[in-house]
Amino acid sequence: MARRSSSTPPPEEYTERIVDIDVQSEMQGSFLEYAYSVIYSRALPDARDGLKPVQRRILFSMAEMGLRPERGHVKSSRVVGEVMGKYHPHGDAAIYDALVRMAQPFSMRLPLVDGHGNFGSPDDGPAAMRYTEARLAPAALLMTTSLDEATVDFVPNYDDQLQQPDVLPAAYPNLLVNGASGIAVGMATNMAPHNLVEVISAARHLIKHPDASLDDLMRFVPGPDLPTGGRIIGLDGIREAYETGRGSFRTRATARIESITPRRKGIVVTELPYTVGPEKVREKIVELARAKKIQGISDVVDLTDRSHGLRLVIEIKNGFNPDAVLEQLYKLTPMEDSFGINNVALVDGQPRTLGLRELLRVYVDFRLDVVRRRSEYRLGRREERLHLVEGLLVAILDIDEVIAIIRSSDDAEIARTRLTQVFDLSQPQAEYILELRLRRLTKFSRIELEQEAEDLRRQIEDLRAILGDEALLRRVVSDELAEVAKQHGTPRRTVLLASAGAPAATTTPLEVADDPCWVLLSSTGLLARTADAEPLSGSPDRHAHDAVVAAVRTTARGEVALVTSRGRALRLPVLELPALPPTNGAPSLAGGAPLGAFVDLPAAERVLTITSLDPASKGLALGTAQGVVKRVVPDHPGGRADWEVIGLKDGDEVVGATELRTGDEELCFITSDAQLLHFPASVVRPQGRPAGGMAGIKLAAKAAVVWFGAVDPAREAVVVTVSGSTGALPGTEPGSVKVTPWSEYPGKGRGTGGVRCHRFLRGEDTLILGWAGASPARASAANGSALDLPEATGKRDGSGTPAAAPIAAVAAPAGTTAVTA
């Protein structure tokens, strides 16, 4: 092969053609072309159906595949491949991301895709498309219905081999209902979701009143309705956005303060701002707590699941005000977020910023055009069908001649021509008669054809009326929208608040103040603290649930001690107790916590009372089952959780304990053999904690102390005794109850036998309950319900009257339980 010399000029076809262009002009042209492509073909939704091209192509492709709600799911990868291969050649990732978003109930107010599998959460992405499945949601059928009735224009796909809709018919205002977000070149859109029923109501009002003002429409659409619920704080930004197309509003999580354990309060978050996930909030709280920028939080637990929905539990430390902590969370974490509205959408192929009225106007005009085109299409089809039915009816009336003409014709063309001439038929009618099946020649078929012709004439008349009357066309569109709202509408999820007045004022202190309060113990073993310094004032309520058997005045950040039957004192911080709301009468411990939440005691040990740890107190008085009495000096070892207050003998236990307020109280024993002894507390010398006490009452053989306590001689007091049988099961025998004035019982010396306080009836041999204290006394059953007591009598050694139900506890009226054991 000969080689060409380097000096030989190249052939003409290889000659270089260099064209000088202006780089600036080329860059401008290329950039504008790219920008236009991104704006029109990718990033911005159409104001008519509210869809971006990729979303529209996904819904159209799934409709073409027959993936209706009543059919089974198919792999998402199959849908993505179908869309990418036919209509959207921009990569599978973009298509799958759009498919996923349309299936997420936390992203769209009315999801368009019914997803099966892991389609992600606000914090995590979805599984790969090969693992998930999808089909059209019921709402998507409203977007694609009537596509085959020439309601919208079709355009070629990217390779001009297929046709795709330029816009979907959209039977509801999808852009307002589901919102949109996208970033184009030089512009972006961010539209908030709304409630379907509210938006349709506004659209129907605009159809009926084309000159409606923005204020008129906002009566129906007061603000966005976010898929995740929550609260919108402040409506000024919403009004601005509805007027100009741009604005912003603040969204706030829905949270409530609960007792997550008997000893701890917590903030339970059930709804978060739009696009904010629980893990994002949790990480931010942990970060702020480690940096010590937020206080009062001990733990954050995400209990969110598919069965119960969102539940983020934020545990509050004792001593901190939950309302103030919640205020900090709103200020420093994504629990309060801002949403910026930028209503940019394509109108006639051009991006425009639209307010609420303009958005509804574009949709209403589009829907009127869709229904008009659909009516024209249906009118044409029904007129064509009526024309054929009328020709068929003519042929059936003289079918013998029709058959003869056809049989005598050489071919179909001649038969068609002869039919048109003999019966004055059109070419389509003749063709339809030639294709007639013999089974249509029955008498019944003729009746069907006549009925069909009548129905077609009526439908044609209705369609012509719609096309000829603009008001009727508007009414049809309005009625169809109303039906959509009825079938697919849901209640509003987002609460609209005019201002940020809830949940806490900016002056709320973070830590609980060391204010005076009362610690209360009920007859059913419930513990609580009050929120007031004087909650025990007011008249007692005889029918209030549960009796307060012990109360100690202290402070919210102080400590008290629980005294047990084994002679121990257990330290208890007041802040760990649940706080009761303020009350004007006798306190109710329905909001209290059981003793088991604070102390873990053996089965044979029980809590008797509460005592303060004030060194200035007059000390604690104790009485045991074997008749021992002791006054304990106020010596409370610091740093210890429990300590002994009496040295008990084998087989003995403490049956009563009470804190002395003045030191002038009368100490009282009541025994099982109905003996009562009281003497001044001053005759009992205070002893140290390990001491075993001294003789209190002299007991008869087999007798034991059933009650010990202190009575203030300055108050009117009574003695309550209940007799029964030792053979009965405890708590099953009502027994005989007697109430006697305290003054009927003379005092005697310490260590003596006392006086009779109750006479047994036949079948009774023991006291099953005794009590002495301020009048009037209150009794309660084992479940805490109030029981009536008889009136006080003057017989100190008389017998009782039958009780209506077993009495479990007796207490003094409100305001005097501080001296009650």
Protein Blocks (a to p, Z undefined) as FASTA:
>chain_A
ZZddfklccdfklpccdddddfklmmmmmmmmmmmmmmmmmmpccfklopafklmmmmmm
mmmnopafkbccddfklmmmmmmmmmmcgbjklmmmmmmmmmmmklpmbdcbdcedjebj
fkbccddfklpccdddfklmmmmgoklnopaccdddfkopaccdfbdfklacfklmnopa
dddehiacddddddfklmmmmmmmmmmmmmbcfklmmmmmnbccdfklpadehjklmmmm
mmnopacdddddddddddfbfkbccdddfbdcehiafklmmmmmmmmmmnopaghiabdc
dfbdfknopaddddddehiafklmmmmmmmmmmkbccddddddddeehiacdddfklmmm
mmmmmmmmmmmmmmmmmmmmmmmmmmmmmmmmmmmmmmmlmmmmmmmpmblmlmmmmmmm
mnopafklmmmmmmpcfklmpmklmmmmmmmmmmmmmmmmmmmmmmmpmklmmmmmmmmm
mmmmmmmgccdfbdcdfbffbfbdfklcfbdcfbdddddddfkopacddfbfblmgccdd
fkbghiafbdcdddfklccddddfkopacdddfklpccddddfbdcdfklpccfklmbcc
dfkbccfbdcdfbfkbgbjadddfkopacdddddddehiabdcfbdcdehiacfbdcddf
klpaccddddfkopacdddfklpccddfklgbjafbdcdehiacfbdcdddfkbccdddd
ddddfkbcehkanbjaddddfklpccddehiabjafbdcdehiabdfbdcdddddddddd
fkopacddddddfbfkbccdddfbdcfbdcddehilmmcZZ
